[in-house]
Amino acid sequence: MSKKKMTPAQKAAARREVTPEQRELAQKREVERTEQRAAAARERRMGTKSEQLTRRIFTGVQVVLVLIPFALLGFNGIMGGGDIQTMMKGDPVFAVTFLMAMVQPFVAWIIHFSYKHHADGDDGYTLGNLIGLTCAELCLQNPLGIAGCLVLLWRVWRSADGALAEWKARRNLGGMLVDISGALVVFVLAAICAFASWRVGIWS
């Protein structure tokens, strides 16, 4: 029926009728508005003094962990340990210690990506990875790594009410395992290093 032949009531009903295209457009606009509000809220949160301190702590922990292998090599040079290849072949204790130190940059790398997710509001991802990395540092018995990961856990946990439950509901078990796959790999490496250190008598 053309608009000319419509009664006033029919014209009013036609104006009120929402087409699928209009409904889809309205839904897209609502999603965009929600995302914009969430982005603005994240920006305000990350601009607080507390979050600026958290960012500095994340950066500091990463720097310390990356420097651990270099500190070990420098200490070995000062003590006159000789060439690293010779030390690796002739001294199993040094070899295992060096391998344990080389795990630390990987821990720092995962912490770097975990902070990016924290900045985006995905604290469940961040907490899951930090928990896995803390377990890895416990296997390595690295006091600096353990303390650093625990401090980061505390900084994120205190402002992440219900983040783990929301992450679990959103990602399910399979998605959660994918999210923490890097931390799981580091944990496996740490467990292997812990077993090797026990075999050579570093840890009793």
Rosetta blueprint (number, residue, H / E / L):
1 M L
2 S L
3 K H
4 K H
5 K H
6 M L
7 T L
8 P H
9 A H
10 Q H
11 K H
12 A H
13 A H
14 A H
15 R H
16 R H
17 E L
18 V L
19 T L
20 P H
21 E H
22 Q H
23 R H
24 E H
25 L H
26 A H
27 Q H
28 K H
29 R H
30 E H
31 V H
32 E H
33 R H
34 T H
35 E H
36 Q H
37 R H
38 A H
39 A H
40 A H
41 A H
42 R H
43 E H
44 R H
45 R H
46 M H
47 G L
48 T L
49 K H
50 S H
51 E H
52 Q H
53 L H
54 T H
55 R H
56 R H
57 I H
58 F H
59 T H
60 G H
61 V H
62 Q H
63 V H
64 V H
65 L H
66 V H
67 L H
68 I H
69 P H
70 F H
71 A H
72 L H
73 L H
74 G H
75 F H
76 N H
77 G H
78 I H
79 M L
80 G L
81 G L
82 G L
83 D L
84 I H
85 Q H
86 T H
87 M H
88 M H
89 K H
90 G H
91 D L
92 P H
93 V H
94 F H
95 A H
96 V H
97 T H
98 F H
99 L H
100 M H
101 A H
102 M H
103 V H
104 Q H
105 P H
106 F H
107 V H
108 A H
109 W H
110 I H
111 I H
112 H H
113 F H
114 S H
115 Y H
116 K H
117 H H
118 H H
119 A H
120 D L
121 G L
122 D L
123 D H
124 G H
125 Y H
126 T H
127 L H
128 G H
129 N H
130 L H
131 I H
132 G H
133 L H
134 T H
135 C H
136 A H
137 E H
138 L H
139 C H
140 L H
141 Q L
142 N L
143 P H
144 L H
145 G H
146 I H
147 A H
148 G H
149 C H
150 L H
151 V H
152 L H
153 L H
154 W H
155 R H
156 V H
157 W H
158 R L
159 S L
160 A L
161 D L
162 G L
163 A H
164 L H
165 A H
166 E H
167 W H
168 K H
169 A H
170 R H
171 R H
172 N H
173 L H
174 G H
175 G H
176 M H
177 L H
178 V H
179 D H
180 I L
181 S H
182 G H
183 A H
184 L H
185 V H
186 V H
187 F H
188 V H
189 L H
190 A H
191 A H
192 I H
193 C H
194 A H
195 F H
196 A H
197 S H
198 W H
199 R H
200 V H
201 G L
202 I L
203 W L
204 S L
